[in-house]
């Protein structure tokens, strides 16, 4: 076994360890299914994460998929210790976090159905990058899927230039906090110099500075100030993966693989320039000035079919956080209706069956609906029986909406949670523990980050199923009177016990309902 350093830069400035929805085995299995493969069932699988930090990505998965096994490896002893404490407190026995180098991974680790490596590849030396690819080649199950994210050119040429400037200025300071502060100060200085300039350099500079200004301290420190940050062109990454016996499957977000939004002329030119999917992806990066990729790999003997057949979605579940835009929905005609996704994308739907399906999904949000159930509920909304062509028509509509926008999500595993809080509500264990430590961001059952309001932050740790609503109100009142929680009326803090309790009792129901809508409660 190689020597594993006792400390590193992630001990000094830990990442806020959070979930990444796009890395969930359910999402990876979905992509593999769309491209004609038969991935391992996510409900019973083995997952390895390289660079797991404190387990913020793995631990919620382990809680949601109790029949699966999760192993995380990270070089930061501090982050592994932090995560191990959460694992013990949560009582989870299907997740193991190990303080080790990626280069330590050997045959003893066994094989894995899904291998995850988010935010690591570009930030480690070339030898470790090669080891990451070797781990995927040697430890990936026959039909498994590996996820690797990395910085890409051409977009990182501009971002790398700003990184060089920040390092030149900030690395003269020793203290990490000082380095971060000085890096931000330089960004502000550069922004001022480019404020009035209308030239191409200034426009690009302002765009990058705007992006960086909103990033967290740990992002600035590890993304911009680390010794290693080596972007690659997509074709170079694929060539290196191929040399290790791996094949390109696709991207974690399938919609990024589509060229349709560039128009017919661009698509025609791309067809001439790029005879295969690999070359198409590289030219799309040129067109988009792409900075980041989330690439999925499979073993070389797996052959993806990028010509997606709509019927492949029939074994999946669906979700949509969209909302109807404008006038009331008319299901009885072919009149167009518009649905807006959570990010603002608008999809027009005119087929009655598809409109009824979207309406069903918005009613079930944030939960999922299996294809068969969705079809049945859609035709019931139309007050008719299903016809021979309904399944194919609905599959095509859902697939097109998924590829062309983010209105419709696809899941290989249904998302399960309590839609209505019970009399003695129960919240996700990992979320309770994180909130108890004072973190205002927690992972929900959709494997997304939820930002908690102040009352929710204090309420969530109490939701272990042992307290009814009266007991919850008592506990919150006690915290408020102790000065731990502020209860206001008309902009002024309340202090009279009876008034405080009444205010909290009135707010409890809506707050619990909001936690249920955020998929943070379980039965």
C-alpha positions in Angstrom: 0.0 0.0 0.0 1.3 3.5 -0.9 1.9 6.1 1.8 -1.2 8.2 2.3 -0.5 11.7 3.6 -1.8 12.6 7.0 -3.1 15.9 5.8 -3.8 17.8 2.5 -5.4 21.0 1.3 -8.9 19.6 1.8 -8.1 19.2 5.5 -7.4 23.0 5.7 -10.4 24.0 3.6 -12.9 21.2 3.4 -15.5 21.1 0.6 -19.1 21.4 1.7 -20.0 17.7 1.0 -23.3 17.7 -0.9 -25.2 15.4 -3.2 -24.9 15.5 -7.0 -28.2 14.3 -8.5 -26.5 13.6 -11.8 -24.3 11.0 -10.2 -27.1 8.9 -8.7 -27.1 5.3 -9.9 -30.7 5.8 -11.0 -29.7 8.6 -13.3 -26.7 6.6 -14.7 -28.8 3.5 -15.3 -31.3 5.7 -17.1 -28.7 6.9 -19.6 -27.5 3.4 -20.2 -31.0 2.2 -20.8 -31.8 5.0 -23.3 -28.7 4.0 -25.3 -29.7 0.4 -25.5 -27.7 -1.2 -22.7 -28.9 -3.3 -19.7 -27.3 -1.6 -16.6 -27.3 -3.2 -13.1 -30.4 -2.5 -11.1 -29.7 0.5 -8.9 -31.8 -0.8 -6.1 -29.3 -3.6 -5.6 -25.9 -2.5 -6.7 -22.3 -1.8 -5.6 -21.1 1.8 -5.9 -17.5 3.2 -5.5 -16.9 6.9 -5.2 -13.4 8.3 -5.8 -12.9 11.5 -3.9 -16.0 11.1 -1.7 -15.1 14.0 0.7 -17.3 13.6 3.8 -19.8 11.3 2.1 -22.3 14.0 1.3 -23.0 12.3 -2.0 -22.8 8.7 -0.9 -24.6 8.8 2.5 -28.0 9.9 1.2 -27.8 7.3 -1.5 -27.1 4.6 1.1 -30.1 5.7 3.1 -32.4 5.7 0.1 -31.1 2.3 -1.3 -30.6 0.1 1.8 -30.0 -3.1 -0.3 -27.1 -1.5 -2.2 -23.5 -1.1 -1.0 -21.4 2.1 -1.1 -17.7 2.6 -0.7 -16.0 6.0 -0.7 -12.3 6.9 -0.8 -10.8 10.2 -0.1 -7.3 11.6 0.7 -8.6 14.0 3.4 -8.5 12.3 6.8 -10.6 15.2 8.2 -13.4 14.8 5.7 -13.4 11.0 6.1 -13.7 11.4 9.9 -16.5 13.8 9.5 -18.4 11.5 7.2 -17.7 8.4 9.4 -19.3 10.2 12.3 -22.4 10.8 10.3 -22.5 7.2 9.1 -22.3 5.9 12.7 -24.9 8.4 14.0 -27.3 7.5 11.1 -26.9 3.7 11.9 -26.1 2.9 8.2 -24.3 -0.4 7.7 -24.2 -0.3 3.8 -21.7 2.5 3.4 -18.0 2.6 4.1 -15.7 5.7 3.9 -12.0 5.0 3.7 -9.1 7.4 4.2 -6.9 6.3 1.3 -5.4 7.5 -2.0 -7.0 6.6 -5.3 -3.6 5.0 -6.1 -4.2 2.6 -3.1 -7.1 0.9 -4.8 -6.3 -2.7 -5.6 -8.0 -6.0 -6.4 -9.2 -6.3 -2.8 -11.8 -3.6 -3.4 -13.7 -6.0 -5.8 -16.0 -4.9 -8.6 -18.6 -2.2 -8.7 -21.7 -1.6 -10.8 -21.3 2.1 -10.7 -18.0 4.1 -10.2 -18.3 7.9 -9.5 -15.5 10.4 -9.7 -16.9 14.0 -9.5 -14.7 17.0 -9.3 -11.4 15.0 -9.1 -10.0 14.1 -12.5 -8.8 17.6 -13.6 -7.4 18.4 -10.1 -5.0 15.5 -9.7 -1.6 14.8 -11.3 -1.5 12.9 -14.6 -0.5 9.6 -12.8 -3.6 9.8 -10.6 -5.7 10.6 -13.6 -4.4 7.4 -15.3 -5.1 5.4 -12.1 -8.8 6.7 -12.1 -9.2 5.3 -15.6 -7.5 2.1 -14.6 -9.8 1.7 -11.6 -12.8 2.1 -13.9 -11.4 -0.5 -16.3 -10.3 -3.0 -13.7 -13.2 -2.7 -11.2 -16.3 -1.9 -13.3 -18.8 -4.8 -13.5 -19.4 -6.2 -17.0 -22.5 -4.0 -17.6 -21.5 -1.3 -15.1 -21.3 2.5 -15.7 -18.5 4.9 -14.7 -19.1 8.6 -14.2 -16.1 11.0 -14.5 -16.4 14.8 -14.5 -13.6 17.1 -15.8 -12.8 20.5 -17.1 -12.7 20.9 -20.8 -11.2 23.0 -23.6 -11.9 25.3 -25.4 -14.0 26.9 -22.6 -11.3 26.5 -19.9 -8.7 28.5 -21.9 -10.4 31.7 -20.7 -11.1 30.4 -17.2 -7.6 29.1 -16.9 -6.2 32.6 -17.8 -8.1 34.0 -14.8 -6.9 31.2 -12.6 -3.3 32.1 -13.5 -3.9 35.7 -12.5 -5.5 34.7 -9.2 -2.7 32.3 -8.4 0.0 34.8 -9.2 -1.6 37.3 -6.7 -3.0 35.0 -4.0 -0.1 32.5 -3.6 2.2 35.0 -2.1 0.0 34.7 1.1 0.4 31.6 3.3 -2.9 31.4 5.1 -5.8 29.7 3.1 -8.3 32.3 4.3 -6.0 35.1 3.2 -5.5 33.5 -0.2 -9.2 33.2 -0.7 -9.8 36.8 0.3 -7.0 38.1 -1.9 -8.2 36.0 -4.9 -11.6 37.6 -4.5 -10.0 41.1 -4.2 -8.2 40.6 -7.4 -11.5 39.5 -9.1 -13.1 42.8 -7.9 -10.1 44.7 -9.3 -10.3 43.1 -12.7 -14.0 43.7 -12.8 -13.5 47.4 -12.2 -10.9 47.6 -15.0 -13.2 45.9 -17.5 -16.3 47.8 -16.4 -16.4 50.4 -19.3 -14.5 48.4 -21.9 -16.7 47.1 -24.8 -13.9 45.0 -26.4 -14.1 41.2 -26.8 -11.6 40.6 -24.0 -13.5 42.7 -21.6 -16.8 41.0 -22.5 -15.3 37.5 -21.9 -13.6 38.8 -18.7 -16.8 40.1 -17.3 -18.7 36.9 -18.0 -16.1 34.8 -16.2 -15.8 37.2 -13.3 -19.6 37.2 -12.9 -19.5 33.4 -12.7 -16.7 33.3 -10.2 -18.0 36.0 -7.9 -21.0 33.7 -6.9 -18.8 30.7 -6.1 -18.1 29.5 -2.6 -14.8 29.9 -0.8 -14.0 26.2 -1.1 -14.6 26.4 -4.9 -12.2 29.3 -5.2 -9.6 27.6 -3.1 -9.7 24.2 -4.8 -10.7 25.1 -8.3 -8.6 28.2 -8.9 -5.8 28.1 -6.4 -4.8 24.4 -6.3 -1.5 23.4 -7.8 -3.1 21.1 -10.4 -6.0 21.9 -12.7 -5.5 20.3 -16.1 -8.4 20.6 -18.5 -8.5 18.4 -21.6 -10.3 18.4 -24.9 -13.1 15.8 -25.0 -11.4 13.8 -27.8 -8.3 13.5 -25.7 -10.2 12.2 -22.7 -12.0 9.6 -24.8 -8.7 8.5 -26.4 -7.2 7.9 -22.9 -10.3 6.0 -21.8 -10.2 3.9 -24.9 -6.6 3.0 -24.3 -7.7 1.6 -20.9 -10.4 -0.6 -22.4 -13.3 1.7 -21.8 -15.9 3.0 -24.3 -17.8 6.3 -24.4 -21.5 5.9 -23.3 -22.7 9.5 -23.2 -23.1 12.4 -20.9 -24.9 12.3 -17.5 -27.2 15.0 -19.0 -28.4 13.6 -22.3 -29.8 16.9 -23.4 -26.3 18.3 -23.8 -25.7 15.7 -26.5 -28.3 17.2 -28.8 -27.5 19.7 -31.6 -31.1 20.5 -32.5 -31.2 23.8 -30.8 -28.6 25.2 -33.2 -30.9 24.9 -36.2 -31.0 22.9 -39.4 -27.9 24.5 -41.0 -25.7 23.8 -38.1 -27.0 20.2 -37.9 -26.3 19.7 -41.6 -22.7 21.0 -41.2 -22.1 18.8 -38.1 -23.3 15.8 -40.0 -20.6 16.5 -42.7 -17.9 17.3 -40.2 -18.6 14.5 -37.7 -19.5 11.1 -38.9 -19.7 9.6 -35.4 -20.9 10.6 -32.0 -17.4 11.2 -30.6 -16.5 13.7 -33.2 -20.0 15.3 -32.9 -19.4 15.8 -29.2 -16.1 17.5 -29.9 -17.5 19.9 -32.5 -20.3 20.7 -30.1 -17.8 21.7 -27.5 -16.1 24.0 -30.1 -19.5 25.6 -30.8 -20.5 26.0 -27.2 -17.1 26.9 -25.8 -17.7 24.2 -23.2 -15.9 24.3 -19.9 -17.0 21.1 -18.1 -18.2 17.6 -18.9 -19.8 14.7 -17.0 -18.9 11.8 -19.1 -20.2 8.2 -18.7 -18.0 5.2 -19.6 -18.6 1.5 -20.0 -16.4 -1.5 -20.7 -15.2 -1.8 -24.3 -17.4 -4.8 -25.1 -20.5 -2.7 -24.4 -21.9 -1.1 -27.6 -24.2 1.9 -27.0 -26.8 2.7 -29.6 -27.2 6.5 -29.7 -30.3 6.2 -31.9 -32.7 6.2 -29.0 -35.8 4.1 -29.4 -38.8 5.6 -27.6 -39.9 2.2 -26.3 -36.8 2.1 -24.1 -38.5 4.5 -21.6 -41.3 2.1 -20.8 -39.5 0.6 -17.9 -38.6 3.9 -16.3 -40.4 6.3 -14.0 -41.0 10.0 -14.7 -41.2 13.3 -12.9 -41.9 16.9 -13.8 -41.6 20.0 -11.7 -43.1 22.1 -14.5 -46.1 24.3 -14.2 -48.8 25.3 -16.7 -48.3 28.7 -18.2 -51.2 31.0 -19.1 -54.8 29.9 -19.6 -56.5 26.8 -18.2 -55.5 23.5 -19.7 -57.9 22.1 -22.3 -57.5 18.4 -22.4 -60.4 17.8 -24.8 -58.8 19.4 -27.9 -55.5 19.6 -29.7 -55.0 23.2 -28.7 -51.4 24.0 -27.5 -50.6 24.4 -23.9 -47.3 25.6 -22.5 -45.5 24.1 -19.5 -42.5 25.8 -17.9 -39.7 23.9 -16.3 -38.1 24.8 -13.0 -35.3 26.5 -14.9 -37.6 28.5 -17.1 -37.6 26.4 -20.2 -41.0 26.3 -21.9 -42.3 23.3 -23.8 -45.5 23.5 -25.9 -47.8 20.4 -25.8 -50.9 19.9 -28.0 -51.6 16.2 -28.0 -54.3 15.5 -25.4 -52.6 12.4 -24.1 -49.3 14.2 -23.6 -51.0 17.1 -21.9 -52.8 14.8 -19.6 -49.5 13.0 -18.7 -47.7 16.3 -18.0 -50.6 17.4 -15.8 -50.4 14.1 -13.9 -46.6 14.5 -13.3 -47.0 18.1 -12.0 -49.6 16.8 -9.6 -47.2 14.1 -8.3 -44.2 16.4 -8.1 -41.6 15.9 -6.5 -42.4 12.2 -6.8 -42.2 9.9 -9.8 -44.8 7.9 -11.7 -43.9 4.6 -13.5 -44.7 4.6 -17.2 -47.6 2.1 -17.0 -49.3 4.1 -14.2 -48.7 7.4 -16.0 -50.4 6.1 -19.2 -53.3 4.8 -17.2 -53.8 8.0 -15.3 -53.5 10.1 -18.4 -56.2 8.2 -20.3 -58.4 8.4 -17.2 -58.1 12.2 -17.3 -59.3 12.0 -20.9 -62.3 9.8 -19.8 -61.5 7.0 -22.3 -59.8 3.7 -22.4 -56.2 3.3 -23.7 -55.8 2.5 -27.4 -53.2 0.4 -29.2 -51.0 3.4 -30.1 -51.2 5.3 -26.8 -48.1 3.7 -25.2 -45.9 4.4 -28.2 -47.2 8.0 -28.6 -46.7 8.8 -24.9 -43.2 7.2 -24.9 -42.2 9.4 -27.9 -43.6 12.6 -26.3 -41.9 12.0 -23.0 -38.6 11.1 -24.6 -38.6 14.2 -26.8 -39.4 16.5 -23.9 -36.6 14.9 -21.8 -34.0 15.3 -24.6 -35.1 18.8 -25.7 -35.6 20.3 -22.3 -35.4 19.7 -18.5 -39.2 19.6 -18.2 -39.4 15.8 -17.9 -37.1 13.7 -15.8 -36.4 10.0 -16.2 -35.5 7.7 -13.3 -34.6 4.0 -13.2 -35.7 3.9 -9.5 -38.9 5.5 -8.3 -38.5 8.4 -5.8 -40.2 7.4 -2.6 -41.1 9.8 0.3 -44.0 10.9 2.5 -46.2 13.2 0.5 -48.2 14.2 3.7 -46.6 14.6 7.1 -48.0 12.2 9.7 -49.0 13.1 13.2 -45.5 12.2 14.4 -43.5 13.1 11.3 -40.2 11.4 10.3 -37.5 13.2 8.3 -34.6 11.6 6.5 -31.9 10.6 8.9 -29.0 12.2 7.1 -30.9 15.5 6.7 -31.8 15.5 10.4 -28.1 15.0 11.4 -26.9 17.7 9.0 -29.5 20.2 10.2 -28.6 19.4 13.9 -25.0 20.4 13.1 -26.3 23.8 11.9 -26.1 23.2 8.1 -28.8 25.0 6.2 -28.4 22.8 3.2 -29.5 19.2 3.2 -30.1 16.3 0.7 -33.6 15.3 -0.1 -35.0 12.0 -1.4 -34.5 13.3 -5.0 -30.8 13.5 -4.2 -30.9 17.3 -4.6 -29.8 20.1 -2.3 -32.6 21.8 -0.3 -31.9 25.1 1.5 -33.7 25.3 4.8 -35.4 28.4 6.2 -34.6 29.2 9.8 -37.7 27.4 11.3 -37.1 24.3 9.2 -33.5 24.2 10.3 -34.6 24.0 13.9 -37.5 21.7 13.2 -35.8 19.1 11.1 -33.6 17.5 13.8 -36.8 17.0 15.9 -38.5 14.9 13.3 -37.5 11.4 14.5 -41.0 10.0 14.9 -41.1 10.4 18.7 -42.9 13.7 18.8 -46.5 14.6 17.8 -47.3 18.1 16.7 -47.9 19.3 20.3 -44.6 18.0 21.4 -42.9 19.6 18.4 -44.5 22.9 19.2 -43.3 22.6 22.8 -39.7 21.8 21.7 -39.6 24.8 19.3 -41.1 27.1 21.9 -38.4 26.0 24.4 -35.7 26.8 21.8 -37.2 30.2 21.0 -37.4 31.2 24.7 -33.8 30.1 25.1 -32.8 32.5 22.4 -31.9 29.8 19.9 -34.8 30.6 17.5 -36.2 34.0 16.7 -40.0 34.4 16.3 -41.1 37.7 14.9 -44.3 39.6 14.5 -44.5 42.8 12.5 -40.7 42.8 12.2 -40.2 42.6 16.0 -39.0 39.6 18.1 -41.6 38.0 20.3 -40.8 37.0 23.9 -44.0 36.4 25.7 -44.3 32.5 26.1 -47.9 32.2 25.2 -47.6 34.3 22.1 -44.5 32.6 21.0 -46.1 29.1 21.3 -49.2 30.3 19.5 -47.1 31.7 16.6 -45.0 28.5 16.3 -48.1 26.3 16.5 -49.6 28.2 13.6 -46.4 28.0 11.5 -45.8 24.3 12.2 -48.3 22.8 9.8 -47.2 24.9 6.8 -43.6 24.2 7.6 -44.1 20.5 7.7 -46.1 20.6 4.5 -43.1 22.4 2.9 -40.7 19.8 4.1 -43.0 17.1 2.5 -43.0 19.0 -0.8 -39.2 19.1 -0.6 -39.2 15.3 -0.4 -37.5 15.4 3.1 -40.1 13.3 5.0 -40.6 9.5 5.0 -43.3 7.2 6.2 
